[in-house]
Amino acid sequence: MKNETQVFRILLLALLFGVIGCAMLQEVPTIEISASRLTCNQNPEMVDGNLETAGTFRAQGTIKKEFVRSIVKGVSQPLQYQRRVEGSLKTETLIKLDAPTYIAYVEVYPASTIRNLVLDTAIALPSWKTPLEAVEDKRGIDVEGTLPVKFKIGREIHYLQLTANALEDPENVRHNDEDRKMWIPLKGAAIREVKFYGRQ
């Protein structure tokens, strides 16, 4: 009985290793997609194949800070400090592959802090008729440092849209001391490179 149990265990282990081995053999290795197949009109430096250059998201907005007095039911309330965005906090850029291609994952090489980084994909040029498909991996993360961040895609895509929040630019703050107002311009985050990886 003991020998039968040992034989059964050996057969079970052989079967298990056989299945794992076959799965590993069937797994297709990934290769980096050449930078020559990528275009980004807004930020060509993000896909130029050169980690020494960086593309910056275009920001269009300002943060206004001021004291505001509200009136509730005809009664003046105490001053409250208010912070609001004039323009948009959102920045984005669109990367296009030369043809629809299966992409296993992409790596984003940051050159600055990136707030609320979101990736979306599309087969056709994104519009209201052809909406973007969300990349759920690490959706909305804040990126710190300069190490690459990997995002799993796992589908055929033609376009990749990157969206991030603009950053405050404290070096160019404008003040109105008389009215106790402040305007902080927004600037875009910077990315050295976005690398695409597909099937061999």
N, C-alpha and C positions, 0 to 999 in steps of 0.2 A: 504493500500500500504506500509505503514511504517513497519507494522508487517511482511509482506511478505519479505521485504528487510532484516529485522533482522533474520528471519528464514533462509533465503538464506545464510547469513553471517555465522550463527552458523553451518549450514550443510557444508559449504565450509571449515571452520576451523576444524570441526570434521574429514572431509575427509583428509585434509592436515596432521593433527596430526596422523591419522591412517596410512597414507603412511609412514611418518617419523618413527613411532613406528615399523612398519613391517620391514623397512630397517635396523633399529637398531638391531632388533631381529635376522635378517638374517646375520648381520655382524659377521663373525667368529672371536673370540678373538685370539690374537697371544700369543705364548709362546716362551721362550728362548730355543734355540737348545742347548743341552748339549755339553760341551766342549769335552767330550769323543767321539763325532761324528765328530770332526774336526781334521785335520792334516795340518801341515805346515812344510815341511822339512827344508826350509831355516831359518825360524824364529819360532820355536815351542813355544816360550814364548808368541807370539801374540795370541795363542789359547789355552793356558793351564788352563784357568779359574781363573787365579791368577792375580789380578790387581797390585800386588806388584812387579811383574817381567815385563820386557820389552824386546821386540825383536827389533833389529836394522837392517834397510835395509843395504845391502852390497853395498858399493860405490866403483867404480873403475875409478878413474879419478883425475885430478889435473887441477887447473886453473892457466894458465901461463900469467903473466903480464910483458910487456916489451915495450921499445921504438923501433919502427920500422921505417926505412926510405924507402919509396917507390920511384920507378922511373916511371914517366909517360912521354912517347914519348921521352925517352932519357934524361929527365931532372929530377935531384934528387929533391925530395920534402922534406919539413921540417919533422922532427921527429914527429911521432904520437904515442900516447900511445895505445897499443893494449892489449886486454884481450880475451883469447880464452881457450876453454876446451880441454885438452888433455885426451883422454879416453872417458868417457860418463858421462853426467850429470844425466842420467836416472837411477833410481833404482827400483827394483820390487820384489814382493814376491807373491807366489801362495798358496792359502788355498783350501783344498779339503774337501768336505763333504763325509761321508761314503757311501752315495747313493744320486741320484738326489732327491732334496727336494724343495718344494715351499718355497721361502724366501720372506717375506713381506718387511723386511728392515734389515739393519745391523747397529750396532753402533761401531764407531772407537774411542778408548780411547787413545788419544795422550800422549806421554811422552816427546815430544820436539816439536819445530816448525816443521810443515810439509809443504813443498812448492809444489804446483801444484799436489795435490792429485787427482788421477783418479782411478775409479773402473770399472772393466770389468768382465763379467761372461761368462761361457760356460757350456754346458751339457757334452761334450766330452773333453778329454785332449786337450788344445789349440795347434794348429799347423797351417801350411799354408793351410791345407785342411779344418780345422774346426776353423775358426776365432772367436775371442772373440766378445761378444755383449756388447756394451757400456752401462754403467749406466749413464743416463743423469743428474740425480739429483746431484746438487752441483759439477758438473764436473770441475776439474782443480782448486779447491779452495785452498787457503792458510789457514792452520789451526794454530791458535795461542792458547796458554794456554793448560790446561789439561782437560777441560770439554769434555764429549763425543759428537761426531758429528754423526747425524743420516742420513743414505742414503737409500732412497726408492729403493727397487729392484722390487718386484711385479711379480716374475716369478720363474719357476722351474730352479734350477741351480745345478751343481755338483762341479764347480770350481769358485773361486772368485780371481781375480788378482788385487793387489793394486800396483799402480805405483806412484812414487813421485820423485821430483828433489832432488839430493844430496845437502847437506849444506856445506858451506865453514868451514874449520877447522882452525881458526886464530891462535890457540895455537901452530901449527906445521908448520908455514910458513918457507920456505927456501929462502934465499937471495943470490944474486950474485951482490954485490955493484959495482964491477968493470964494469960489463956489464949492470947494472941497470935492472936486471931481478928479478922476484919474482915468486915462485911456492907456491900456496895455495892448500894443499890437500883437497879432498872432503870426507865428512863423511855422513853416512846415517841417516835419521830421525828415531826416535824411537816411537814404539806403545806399550802401555801396554796390550791392549786386543782388539780383534775384536769379537763382540758378534752378533750372528745370531738369528733372530726371524722369526718363521714360524707359520703355522696354528695349532690350537689345535687338 
